[in-house]
Amino acid sequence: RRVLFRSLLVVRSHNVFGVNEWYPHVEYYLEVLDVRKKSILWKYPLMEDEIVTDARLLQLKPDQASFSRESFFGVSTLTGGGEEDSCKGFVYLIRLDEGEVTLNRKSYNGAITQLCSLDGNLFISEGTQVKGFVYETYSSLTYMAFYTTHAYVTSWAVFRNYLSYGDAAFGLNLTRWIHDIVNIVPIASDREHVTVMLTEFLAAPPELFTCFVDDVGNMEIFQYDPQFPEMLSP
């Protein structure tokens, strides 16, 4: 669930009873709700095998020279593949304008596991690639940067221009978006072979902490020390 302009984005399931009423078919929808009126503003059906992997509030800037931002609901999904059909991913940008909801939906050749806004730009995780896009207009995204991870990203968090991400096999990594060179730069890593399930920042300026929860329930907190830039200290 995410809230924007007194509106709420939810993923809702509906049971559809067919021939066999004891085993209903389940359909999933993206819905934008009006919090004040308690009504549905917008509804979009997901495909039968489409799974939501991430949902966030995005702040994208249409003009790279300005500080203005436009707000969106962002949703990433994947579809199950098989022998005859490869896995695909989708990114939904949902914008609210005076009660009107508009959708920009883009498809990709791989599963999209995470998305976020960083310095007003859109970033998505597709397989082992982190891809960055410049937002120009509502219907136009221009590819401008990429970063390769060790394994597919399972979770990430953003603080200012820092991106902390965890992947399926190699633990936690801290990176930073550098606007002048238009790229993501690796800063530090904990170098543990664990599967990260959740990542978050614990900011207490001037100190910077990041943490993760692994697949067996352990939580670890790390501090980034610029004097030892390649390591995260537990």
Salt bridges, closest charged atoms under 4 A:
GLU31 OE1 - ARG12 NE 2.61
GLU31 OE2 - HIS14 NE2 3.26
ASP54 OD2 - ARG56 NE 2.65
GLU70 OE1 - ARG95 NH1 3.45
ASP85 OD1 - LYS88 NZ 3.64
ASP119 OD1 - LYS61 NZ 3.71
ASP119 OD2 - HIS179 ND1 3.26
GLU126 OE1 - LYS131 NZ 2.86
GLU230 OE1 - ARG191 NH2 3.69
